[in-house]
Amino acid sequence: MYPHSVSYFNGLVGGPRRGHEHLLDSNIAWGQDLLYLKKWMDVNPHARPMHVASFGWIDPKLAGIDYVLPPVGPGSVSDPSVLPLREFGPLPGWNAIDVNHLHGTPLGAADGEGSWFHPVRIGGGYAYFRRFEPVAMAGYSIYVYQITIDEANRVRMELGLPPIERAE
């Protein structure tokens, strides 16, 4: 499995692609796959702008990744007065989400400006990405998603959010 030994899981549990269903946190990710995400982005320059929620203490900018944070999803802890419903995700676009954020980690994500953003304090975090199929993986700890407006609206309906209107 080298160089992916941190996120290695044996075949009995589904291998490294399914390891996050059994263990999370530092058992899978320390930010080690950010360099693989950068490499993937270099090969796929059309995947811009990229929204990244990375787990660990490494800001993706240190790996040369230009990014912004993805929009948080609605959740039971969200207060509609804190964030307008139209700003909750999912929204169309490219996203790279660490497996820990897919499972609702309470830990923050680097915001690219030297601070840490705690998505579950504002809304439901990034667990809504589990409703989509990833188009790629960076290593075994970061899933890449391309969400279309139709896919975003399908999940927004499931979450009770207003649809996104198409630009004319």
C-alpha positions as CSV (number, residue, x, y, z in Angstrom):
1,M,0.0,0.0,0.0
2,Y,3.0,2.3,0.2
3,P,2.7,5.3,0.1
4,H,-0.8,5.0,1.4
5,S,-0.1,3.1,4.6
6,V,-1.9,5.5,6.9
7,S,-5.3,4.8,5.3
8,Y,-4.6,1.0,4.7
9,F,-7.4,-1.4,5.7
10,N,-7.5,-5.1,4.7
11,G,-9.9,-6.6,2.2
12,L,-12.1,-8.1,4.9
13,V,-13.4,-4.6,5.8
14,G,-13.5,-3.4,2.2
15,G,-10.0,-2.2,1.7
16,P,-8.8,1.4,2.0
17,R,-11.8,2.7,0.0
18,R,-14.2,1.6,2.7
19,G,-11.9,2.0,5.8
20,H,-13.7,5.2,6.8
21,E,-16.8,3.2,7.4
22,H,-15.0,1.6,10.4
23,L,-12.5,4.1,11.7
24,L,-11.9,7.8,11.3
25,D,-9.8,10.7,12.6
26,S,-6.0,10.1,12.6
27,N,-6.6,6.4,11.7
28,I,-7.1,7.6,8.1
29,A,-6.1,11.1,7.6
30,W,-3.4,13.6,8.7
31,G,-3.5,15.7,5.5
32,Q,-1.2,13.2,3.7
33,D,-3.3,13.1,0.6
34,L,-3.3,16.9,0.0
35,L,-0.3,16.4,-2.3
36,Y,-2.3,13.8,-4.3
37,L,-5.2,16.3,-4.5
38,K,-2.8,18.9,-5.9
39,K,-1.5,16.4,-8.5
40,W,-5.1,15.5,-9.5
41,M,-5.9,19.2,-9.8
42,D,-2.9,19.8,-12.0
43,V,-4.0,17.0,-14.3
44,N,-7.6,18.4,-14.3
45,P,-7.3,22.2,-14.6
46,H,-11.0,22.4,-15.6
47,A,-11.9,21.5,-12.0
48,R,-12.0,25.1,-10.8
49,P,-12.8,26.7,-8.5
50,M,-12.2,24.0,-6.0
51,H,-13.9,23.9,-2.6
52,V,-11.8,21.9,-0.1
53,A,-12.6,20.7,3.4
54,S,-9.4,19.0,4.7
55,F,-8.9,17.3,8.0
56,G,-5.8,17.8,10.1
57,W,-3.5,20.7,10.9
58,I,-2.2,21.3,7.4
59,D,-3.7,24.1,5.3
60,P,-4.2,22.9,1.7
61,K,-2.5,26.2,0.6
62,L,0.8,24.7,1.9
63,A,0.4,22.0,-0.7
64,G,-0.1,24.7,-3.4
65,I,-3.9,24.2,-3.6
66,D,-5.9,27.3,-4.4
67,Y,-9.3,26.8,-2.7
68,V,-12.3,28.1,-0.7
69,L,-14.4,26.2,1.8
70,P,-17.4,24.3,0.6
71,P,-20.8,25.6,1.8
72,V,-22.1,23.8,4.9
73,G,-25.2,21.8,4.8
74,P,-28.3,22.3,7.0
75,G,-28.5,20.5,10.3
76,S,-30.3,20.4,13.5
77,V,-27.9,22.8,15.1
78,S,-28.3,25.4,12.4
79,D,-30.2,28.6,13.1
80,P,-31.8,30.0,9.9
81,S,-31.0,33.5,11.1
82,V,-27.2,32.7,11.1
83,L,-27.1,31.7,7.5
84,P,-29.7,32.3,4.7
85,L,-31.1,29.0,3.3
86,R,-29.8,29.7,-0.2
87,E,-26.2,29.7,1.2
88,F,-26.5,26.2,2.5
89,G,-25.1,23.4,0.4
90,P,-25.2,21.6,-1.8
91,L,-24.3,24.0,-4.5
92,P,-23.0,23.2,-8.0
93,G,-19.3,23.0,-8.4
94,W,-16.1,21.1,-7.6
95,N,-15.4,19.9,-4.1
96,A,-12.8,17.9,-2.4
97,I,-13.9,16.5,1.0
98,D,-11.9,14.6,3.5
99,V,-13.5,11.4,4.8
100,N,-13.7,12.7,8.3
101,H,-15.8,15.6,7.2
102,L,-18.1,13.2,5.3
103,H,-18.9,11.7,8.6
104,G,-19.4,15.0,10.5
105,T,-16.2,15.5,12.4
106,P,-16.6,18.3,14.9
107,L,-13.0,19.4,14.1
108,G,-12.4,22.4,11.9
109,A,-11.1,22.8,8.4
110,A,-8.4,25.3,7.4
111,D,-10.1,28.3,5.8
112,G,-7.1,29.3,3.7
113,E,-6.6,32.5,5.6
114,G,-4.8,31.2,8.7
115,S,-7.9,30.3,10.7
116,W,-10.0,27.2,11.3
117,F,-13.6,27.0,10.4
118,H,-15.9,24.6,12.3
119,P,-18.7,23.6,9.9
120,V,-20.8,21.8,12.4
121,R,-21.1,24.9,14.5
122,I,-22.8,26.8,11.6
123,G,-24.9,24.0,10.1
124,G,-24.8,20.3,9.5
125,G,-21.2,20.2,8.3
126,Y,-20.3,18.3,5.1
127,A,-22.1,15.0,5.6
128,Y,-24.5,15.9,2.8
129,F,-21.7,15.0,0.3
130,R,-22.4,11.3,1.1
131,R,-25.6,11.7,-1.0
132,F,-23.4,12.1,-4.1
133,E,-21.0,9.8,-6.0
134,P,-17.4,11.0,-6.1
135,V,-15.8,11.4,-9.5
136,A,-12.3,10.7,-8.1
137,M,-10.2,10.1,-5.0
138,A,-7.0,11.7,-3.9
139,G,-5.2,9.0,-2.1
140,Y,-7.7,7.2,0.1
141,S,-8.8,10.0,2.4
142,I,-10.1,12.8,0.0
143,Y,-13.1,12.3,-2.2
144,V,-13.6,14.7,-5.2
145,Y,-17.1,15.6,-6.3
146,Q,-18.4,17.5,-9.3
147,I,-22.0,18.5,-8.5
148,T,-24.3,19.7,-11.2
149,I,-27.2,22.0,-10.7
150,D,-29.6,19.1,-11.2
151,E,-27.8,17.0,-8.6
152,A,-27.6,19.9,-6.2
153,N,-31.3,20.6,-6.5
154,R,-32.2,16.9,-6.1
155,V,-30.4,16.8,-2.7
156,R,-31.6,20.3,-1.7
157,M,-35.1,19.0,-2.1
158,E,-34.3,16.0,0.1
159,L,-32.9,18.3,2.7
160,G,-35.8,20.8,2.6
161,L,-33.9,23.6,1.0
162,P,-35.1,25.8,-1.8
163,P,-33.9,24.9,-5.3
164,I,-31.1,26.9,-7.1
165,E,-32.4,28.8,-10.1
166,R,-30.6,28.4,-13.4
167,A,-28.8,31.4,-14.7
168,E,-30.4,32.7,-17.9
